[in-house]
């Protein structure tokens, strides 16, 4: 706590699913001064960006409808966590003093810098500003212009299907296989829908070069592409490393199983940017909200002088939308491995839409009733039977 008052200052960096959930849950305890730092003035529903690009739905929500009373929103970017001074340095030149930081910066869109032409001609979709640029570019294309979507994961499939449903001529370049996190029956379901809607699905090949009006595949084949959309993977902000905190090889903050930084017990991580025990959960909205809640609980435990609980979280599957009227839900075990069961068609679409809405509704519920949100538990974690590390006395 601060020396001159009974107020504990918590700065949450990142206003996505994890950070917004964490900020709301911190209100379970009185005497917490909560500041949420985010570079945008509105919450971005990242899982709806493909709909925004296609013009079928908006993808932002007013923070005024999401944040609980008393939470201060600072629209700015964090440039460094000064752990010695316990201050978050901002791009504006200002600084925010803290007793605890919740590091919930999320992930970013990523285009490989070594792939010829990719940085110049491919359009990522994983962030709002990229999606806005992509939508403007798409709106300027003739309806029959060839579009290439690179990446056979969930984002790539959702983007390709959204555009195909609108009559666009789409090629989906998958790399190894379509939907690698799905079991074979679920993959076949996706492939059938894509085939019926005219999507050319290329498996077992990759894009080797991107041009202004074409892509070159690994086997040398050149395919016309008036617009190339890159959905292959995510990047991580460099804030943790720039602050002298240890990260995993891709940039997630290294933590113990209570989500506490291995370098500083005043820094707690959540969402895509957290690597508990060096074994992060899959980057997903499904994981981010619960991790945000558990990060807040860790901070509250430390404020109360109690030992934080280790994370307890399970997956239930993955759901990928196929345009506006179909989806495929791949059921999975708690450890996120798929089983040979899926739900498709309109029923799948209803489940997918419910999941998307629930992500935002859960944040609103937490704002109204801090501590009310629950999640699936019981997934395997390293040393699940071991207790969390002993609380470290803060100086």
C-alpha positions as CSV (number, residue, x, y, z in Angstrom):
1,X,0.0,0.0,0.0
2,X,1.0,3.6,-0.3
3,X,2.6,5.0,2.8
4,X,0.4,8.1,3.2
5,X,-3.1,6.5,2.8
6,X,-5.1,3.3,3.0
7,X,-5.7,3.4,-0.8
8,X,-4.0,0.9,-3.0
9,X,-3.3,2.1,-6.5
10,X,-3.7,-0.5,-9.3
11,X,-3.0,0.4,-12.9
12,X,-4.4,-2.0,-15.5
13,X,-2.5,-1.8,-18.8
14,X,-4.8,-2.8,-21.7
15,X,-8.5,-2.5,-22.1
16,X,-9.3,-5.7,-23.9
17,X,-11.3,-8.7,-22.7
18,X,-8.7,-9.5,-19.9
19,X,-7.9,-6.0,-18.8
20,X,-11.5,-4.7,-18.7
21,X,-12.6,-7.8,-16.7
22,X,-9.7,-7.4,-14.3
23,X,-10.5,-3.7,-13.7
24,X,-14.1,-4.5,-12.9
25,X,-13.3,-7.4,-10.6
26,X,-10.9,-5.3,-8.6
27,X,-13.9,-3.5,-7.2
28,X,-14.7,-6.6,-5.0
29,X,-12.6,-4.8,-2.3
30,X,-12.9,-1.3,-1.1
31,X,-9.9,1.0,-1.0
32,X,-8.7,0.2,-4.5
33,X,-7.9,3.1,-6.8
34,X,-8.3,1.6,-10.3
35,X,-6.9,3.1,-13.5
36,X,-7.3,1.5,-16.9
37,X,-4.8,2.5,-19.6
38,X,-5.8,1.9,-23.2
39,X,-4.7,3.5,-26.5
40,X,-8.2,3.6,-27.9
41,X,-11.3,5.4,-26.4
42,X,-13.5,2.4,-27.1
43,X,-13.4,-1.3,-26.4
44,X,-12.7,-3.4,-29.4
45,X,-14.6,-6.7,-29.9
46,X,-11.6,-8.3,-31.6
47,X,-13.6,-11.5,-32.3
48,X,-15.9,-9.4,-34.5
49,X,-13.3,-7.7,-36.6
50,X,-13.9,-10.0,-39.6
51,X,-17.6,-8.9,-39.5
52,X,-16.6,-5.2,-39.3
53,X,-14.3,-5.7,-42.4
54,X,-17.2,-7.3,-44.3
55,X,-19.6,-4.5,-43.2
56,X,-22.0,-6.9,-41.4
57,X,-21.5,-5.5,-37.8
58,X,-19.6,-2.9,-35.8
59,X,-16.8,-4.0,-33.6
60,X,-16.5,-1.4,-30.8
61,X,-18.3,-0.8,-27.5
62,X,-18.4,2.4,-25.4
63,X,-16.4,1.9,-22.2
64,X,-19.1,3.8,-20.4
65,X,-21.3,0.7,-20.8
66,X,-18.6,-1.7,-19.6
67,X,-16.6,-0.2,-16.7
68,X,-17.8,-0.1,-13.1
69,X,-18.2,3.1,-11.1
70,X,-15.0,4.7,-10.0
71,X,-12.7,3.2,-12.7
72,X,-10.7,5.8,-14.4
73,X,-10.0,5.4,-18.1
74,X,-6.8,7.0,-19.4
75,X,-6.6,7.0,-23.2
76,X,-2.8,6.7,-23.7
77,X,-0.1,4.1,-24.4
78,X,2.2,2.7,-21.8
79,X,5.8,2.9,-22.9
80,X,7.5,1.5,-19.8
81,X,6.8,0.0,-16.4
82,X,9.3,1.6,-14.1
83,X,9.4,-1.0,-11.4
84,X,12.0,0.9,-9.3
85,X,9.8,4.0,-9.1
86,X,6.6,2.0,-9.3
87,X,5.3,4.2,-12.1
88,X,3.8,3.4,-15.5
89,X,5.4,5.8,-18.1
90,X,3.0,6.9,-20.8
91,X,3.5,8.1,-24.4
92,X,2.0,11.5,-23.5
93,X,4.9,12.1,-21.1
94,X,2.7,11.6,-18.0
95,X,3.3,8.8,-15.5
96,X,0.9,6.8,-13.2
97,X,2.1,5.8,-9.8
98,X,1.1,2.3,-8.8
99,X,1.2,-0.2,-6.0
100,X,0.3,-3.1,-8.4
101,X,0.2,-3.4,-12.2
102,X,-2.0,-5.8,-14.2
103,X,-0.3,-6.4,-17.5
104,X,-3.1,-7.1,-20.0
105,X,-1.7,-5.7,-23.2
106,X,-3.0,-8.5,-25.3
107,X,-1.6,-9.5,-28.7
108,X,-1.1,-7.7,-32.0
109,X,-1.5,-8.5,-35.6
110,X,1.7,-9.8,-37.2
111,X,3.1,-10.0,-40.7
112,X,6.5,-11.8,-41.2
113,X,9.1,-9.1,-42.0
114,X,11.3,-11.6,-44.0
115,X,8.6,-12.6,-46.4
116,X,9.0,-10.7,-49.7
117,X,6.3,-8.1,-50.2
118,X,4.2,-9.0,-47.2
119,X,4.9,-5.8,-45.2
120,X,4.1,-3.7,-48.3
121,X,1.1,-5.5,-49.8
122,X,-0.6,-7.8,-47.3
123,X,-3.3,-6.4,-45.0
124,X,-3.5,-7.7,-41.4
125,X,-6.8,-7.8,-39.6
126,X,-6.0,-8.4,-35.9
127,X,-6.3,-4.8,-34.7
128,X,-9.0,-2.2,-35.2
129,X,-6.8,0.3,-37.2
130,X,-5.8,-2.5,-39.6
131,X,-9.4,-3.7,-39.9
132,X,-10.4,-0.1,-40.8
133,X,-7.8,0.1,-43.5
134,X,-8.7,-3.3,-44.8
135,X,-12.4,-2.4,-45.0
136,X,-11.7,0.8,-46.9
137,X,-9.5,-1.2,-49.4
138,X,-12.2,-3.9,-49.8
139,X,-14.9,-1.3,-50.4
140,X,-12.9,0.1,-53.3
141,X,-12.6,-3.3,-55.1
142,X,-14.9,-4.6,-57.8
143,X,-17.2,-7.4,-56.5
144,X,-15.4,-10.0,-58.6
145,X,-11.8,-9.0,-57.7
146,X,-9.8,-12.0,-56.4
147,X,-9.1,-12.0,-52.7
148,X,-6.5,-14.2,-50.9
149,X,-6.8,-14.9,-47.2
150,X,-3.5,-16.3,-45.8
151,X,-3.9,-18.5,-42.7
152,X,-6.0,-21.6,-42.1
153,X,-6.8,-20.9,-38.5
154,X,-10.0,-19.6,-37.0
155,X,-9.5,-16.0,-38.0
156,X,-8.6,-16.9,-41.6
157,X,-11.6,-19.2,-41.9
158,X,-14.0,-16.6,-40.5
159,X,-12.7,-13.9,-42.8
160,X,-12.8,-16.0,-45.9
161,X,-16.3,-17.3,-45.2
162,X,-17.6,-13.8,-44.4
163,X,-16.4,-12.5,-47.7
164,X,-17.5,-15.5,-49.6
165,X,-21.0,-15.3,-48.3
166,X,-21.1,-11.8,-49.9
167,X,-20.1,-13.2,-53.2
168,X,-16.4,-12.4,-53.2
169,X,-14.0,-14.6,-55.0
170,X,-11.9,-16.0,-52.2
171,X,-8.8,-18.2,-52.0
172,X,-7.8,-19.5,-48.6
173,X,-4.1,-20.5,-48.3
174,X,-3.9,-22.7,-45.2
175,X,-0.3,-23.7,-44.9
176,X,-0.3,-27.3,-43.6
177,X,-4.0,-28.0,-43.1
178,X,-7.3,-26.3,-42.6
179,X,-8.2,-25.6,-39.0
180,X,-5.3,-27.5,-37.4
181,X,-6.9,-27.3,-33.9
182,X,-10.1,-29.2,-35.0
183,X,-10.5,-32.9,-35.3
184,X,-11.0,-34.5,-38.7
185,X,-14.9,-34.5,-38.7
186,X,-15.0,-30.8,-37.8
187,X,-12.4,-30.0,-40.5
188,X,-14.5,-31.8,-43.1
189,X,-17.6,-29.8,-42.0
190,X,-15.7,-26.6,-42.6
191,X,-14.3,-27.7,-45.9
192,X,-17.8,-28.6,-47.2
193,X,-19.2,-25.2,-46.3
194,X,-16.2,-23.4,-47.9
195,X,-16.5,-25.5,-51.0
196,X,-20.2,-24.9,-51.4
197,X,-19.6,-21.2,-51.1
198,X,-16.9,-21.1,-53.7
199,X,-13.8,-20.7,-51.6
200,X,-10.7,-22.3,-53.1
201,X,-8.9,-23.9,-50.1
202,X,-5.2,-24.6,-50.7
203,X,-3.7,-27.0,-48.1
204,X,-0.1,-28.1,-47.9
205,X,1.3,-24.9,-49.4
206,X,2.3,-21.5,-48.2
207,X,2.6,-18.0,-49.6
208,X,6.2,-17.3,-50.5
209,X,5.8,-13.8,-51.8
210,X,3.1,-11.1,-51.9
211,X,2.8,-8.6,-54.8
212,X,0.5,-5.7,-55.4
213,X,-1.9,-7.9,-57.5
214,X,-0.7,-11.5,-56.9
215,X,0.7,-14.0,-54.5
216,X,3.4,-16.5,-55.2
217,X,3.1,-19.9,-53.6
218,X,5.9,-22.0,-52.2
219,X,5.8,-24.2,-55.4
220,X,6.2,-21.2,-57.6
221,X,2.6,-20.9,-58.8
222,X,1.5,-17.3,-59.2
223,X,-2.2,-16.6,-58.4
224,X,-3.9,-13.3,-59.0
225,X,-4.8,-11.4,-55.8
226,X,-6.2,-7.9,-55.8
227,X,-6.3,-8.0,-52.0
228,X,-4.2,-10.2,-49.7
229,X,-5.4,-10.5,-46.1
230,X,-2.9,-11.9,-43.6
231,X,-4.3,-13.8,-40.6
232,X,-1.3,-16.1,-39.9
233,X,-0.4,-15.7,-36.3
234,X,-0.1,-12.9,-33.7
235,X,2.6,-10.8,-32.3
236,X,3.2,-9.5,-28.8
237,X,3.8,-5.9,-27.6
238,X,7.4,-5.3,-26.4
239,X,6.4,-3.4,-23.2
240,X,7.4,-6.2,-20.8
241,X,10.9,-6.6,-22.3
242,X,11.3,-2.8,-22.6
243,X,10.6,-2.7,-18.9
244,X,13.3,-5.2,-18.0
245,X,10.9,-8.0,-17.2
246,X,11.5,-11.5,-18.5
247,X,9.4,-12.9,-21.3
248,X,9.0,-16.1,-23.2
249,X,10.5,-16.3,-26.7
250,X,7.6,-14.6,-28.4
251,X,7.2,-11.8,-25.8
252,X,4.7,-13.0,-23.2
253,X,5.4,-11.9,-19.6
254,X,6.8,-14.9,-17.7
255,X,4.8,-15.5,-14.5
256,X,4.3,-18.2,-11.9
257,X,1.0,-20.0,-11.6
258,X,-0.7,-17.1,-9.8
259,X,0.0,-14.9,-12.8
260,X,2.6,-13.0,-10.8
261,X,5.8,-11.9,-12.7
262,X,8.8,-14.0,-11.9
263,X,10.7,-10.7,-11.5
264,X,8.4,-8.5,-9.5
265,X,5.5,-9.5,-7.3
266,X,3.9,-6.0,-8.0
267,X,3.3,-7.0,-11.6
268,X,0.6,-9.5,-12.5
269,X,-0.3,-10.6,-16.0
270,X,-3.5,-11.6,-17.8
271,X,-4.7,-12.6,-21.2
272,X,-2.7,-13.2,-24.4
273,X,0.4,-11.5,-22.9
274,X,0.8,-13.9,-19.9
275,X,3.0,-17.0,-19.9
276,X,2.4,-18.8,-16.6
277,X,5.2,-21.3,-15.9
278,X,6.3,-20.7,-19.5
279,X,3.3,-22.7,-20.6
280,X,0.7,-20.1,-21.8
281,X,-2.9,-20.9,-22.5
282,X,-4.1,-20.6,-26.1
283,X,-4.6,-17.0,-27.2
284,X,-8.3,-16.6,-27.2
285,X,-11.2,-14.6,-25.9
286,X,-12.2,-17.9,-24.1
287,X,-9.1,-17.7,-22.0
288,X,-8.6,-13.9,-21.7
289,X,-11.7,-13.0,-19.6
290,X,-11.1,-15.7,-16.9
291,X,-7.4,-14.9,-16.8
292,X,-8.3,-11.2,-16.2
293,X,-10.6,-12.2,-13.3
294,X,-7.9,-14.4,-11.8
295,X,-5.2,-11.7,-12.2
296,X,-7.5,-9.3,-10.2
297,X,-8.0,-12.0,-7.6
298,X,-4.2,-12.4,-7.2
299,X,-3.8,-8.6,-6.7
300,X,-6.7,-8.6,-4.1
301,X,-5.1,-11.5,-2.2
302,X,-1.8,-9.7,-2.0
303,X,-3.5,-6.5,-0.8
304,X,-5.2,-8.6,1.9
305,X,-1.9,-10.2,2.8
306,X,-3.1,-13.6,1.7
307,X,-1.5,-16.2,-0.5
308,X,-2.9,-16.0,-4.1
309,X,-4.5,-19.0,-5.6
310,X,-3.0,-20.7,-8.7
311,X,-4.9,-20.3,-11.9
312,X,-7.7,-22.8,-12.5
313,X,-9.1,-22.8,-16.0
314,X,-10.3,-25.2,-18.6
315,X,-11.2,-25.0,-22.3
316,X,-14.5,-26.4,-23.8
317,X,-13.7,-26.2,-27.5
318,X,-13.5,-23.7,-30.4
319,X,-16.2,-22.2,-32.5
320,X,-15.7,-20.7,-35.9
321,X,-18.3,-18.7,-37.7
322,X,-19.1,-19.4,-41.4
323,X,-20.7,-16.3,-42.6
324,X,-23.8,-15.1,-40.8
325,X,-25.9,-18.2,-40.8
326,X,-23.6,-21.1,-39.9
327,X,-20.7,-22.0,-37.7
328,X,-18.9,-25.1,-36.5
329,X,-18.3,-25.7,-32.8
330,X,-15.4,-28.2,-32.2
331,X,-15.9,-29.7,-28.7
332,X,-12.6,-30.3,-26.8
333,X,-11.4,-31.8,-23.6
334,X,-10.4,-29.6,-20.7
335,X,-6.8,-29.5,-21.9
336,X,-8.0,-28.0,-25.3
337,X,-7.5,-31.2,-27.3
338,X,-10.3,-31.8,-29.8
339,X,-12.7,-34.8,-29.6
340,X,-14.5,-36.4,-32.6
341,X,-17.7,-34.3,-32.0
342,X,-18.8,-31.0,-33.4
343,X,-22.0,-29.0,-33.8
344,X,-22.5,-27.3,-37.1
345,X,-25.0,-25.3,-39.2
346,X,-27.5,-22.9,-37.7
347,X,-27.2,-24.4,-34.3
348,X,-23.5,-23.8,-34.4
349,X,-24.2,-20.2,-35.5
350,X,-26.5,-19.7,-32.5
351,X,-23.8,-21.0,-30.1
352,X,-21.1,-18.8,-31.7
353,X,-23.2,-15.7,-31.4
354,X,-24.1,-16.5,-27.8
355,X,-20.4,-16.9,-27.0
356,X,-19.5,-13.6,-28.7
357,X,-22.3,-11.8,-26.8
358,X,-21.4,-13.5,-23.5
359,X,-17.9,-12.2,-23.6
360,X,-19.1,-8.6,-23.4
361,X,-22.1,-9.4,-21.2
362,X,-19.7,-11.1,-18.7
363,X,-17.7,-7.8,-18.5
364,X,-20.9,-5.9,-17.8
365,X,-22.0,-8.4,-15.2
366,X,-18.7,-8.0,-13.4
367,X,-19.2,-4.2,-13.5
368,X,-22.6,-4.5,-11.8
369,X,-21.6,-7.3,-9.4
370,X,-17.9,-7.7,-8.9
371,X,-17.0,-11.3,-8.4
372,X,-20.1,-12.6,-10.1
373,X,-18.4,-14.0,-13.3
374,X,-17.6,-17.7,-13.3
375,X,-15.7,-19.9,-15.8
376,X,-14.9,-23.5,-16.6
377,X,-12.3,-25.0,-14.3
378,X,-10.2,-28.1,-14.0
379,X,-7.8,-27.8,-16.9
380,X,-4.4,-29.3,-16.5
381,X,-1.6,-27.0,-15.4
382,X,2.1,-27.7,-14.5
383,X,2.3,-28.7,-10.8
384,X,-1.4,-28.4,-10.3
385,X,-1.1,-30.3,-7.0
386,X,1.6,-27.8,-5.7
387,X,0.6,-24.8,-3.8
388,X,1.2,-21.3,-5.1
389,X,4.5,-19.8,-4.2
390,X,4.6,-18.2,-0.7
391,X,3.5,-14.6,-0.6
392,X,6.5,-12.2,-0.8
393,X,6.5,-9.4,1.7
394,X,6.4,-6.1,-0.3
395,X,8.7,-3.4,0.8
